[in-house]
Amino acid sequence: MPALELEQLLMSGSVRQIYTGQKVFRQGQRAEEFFLLIHGRLKVTQTTAEGRHILVRVVHPGELFGFAPALQRHDYPGTSVAAARSLILCWPNAVWTSMIETNARLATNAMKAIGQRLQEAHARIRELSTENVERRLAHAILRLAEQTGQDDGNGIRLDLIFTRLDLAALTSTTQHSVSRLLSAWESQGIVEGGRQKLRVLDKARLQALADGRSWDSSD
């Protein structure tokens, strides 16, 4: 983005620090701002009519979130909470239209963000409808590895700043099932666990699990 446009964009917003466990906005709250995550991680959850909490997505640095005007909404469809100490940029919704009209890149990025979220939502719906828990969990970890994983020489390290309960919510299963599968995969050398951390040691075998294929080392 040209320096002048970037300066104008930043001047119209404000920087906010969000501490672990602090909410940026709540489900059903009137949408008055939209945001860009600069640093940290956020979880977006939804509560069903029955009171069940569902982890909808994880927000990663560099992502726009809470942009209700782009979805033609007047309220936030979910609750956003910091999974780690985070830094966000905030803008009032009143400037959304002028921002995307004067900045083609911002408009394009917003459209891409919406498209990616729809694509991920469709994939999760398909997985819930057709796949068992093992395949769903493998898919979820592979997506996280793609989004945030770092190759540290020993595998793909995911600094998971959410719990196994969150992984269970992400895959619509139980914490017990997640723990059982991760323990089994650890014993097979597919992943390596830790306190709120996970390393993918054998991505090819994890992909085979996600695809429902038997593992062949010659693949």
PyMOL commands that set and color helices and strands:
alter all, ss='L'
color gray80, all
select helices_A, chain A and resi 3-11+68-71+93-102+104-130+133-148+164-170+175-187+203-211
alter helices_A, ss='H'
color red, helices_A
select strands_A, chain A and resi 14-18+23-25+33-39+42-47+53-59+64-65+79-82+86-92+150-151+156-158+191-194+197-200
alter strands_A, ss='S'
color yellow, strands_A
deselect
rebuild
show_as cartoon
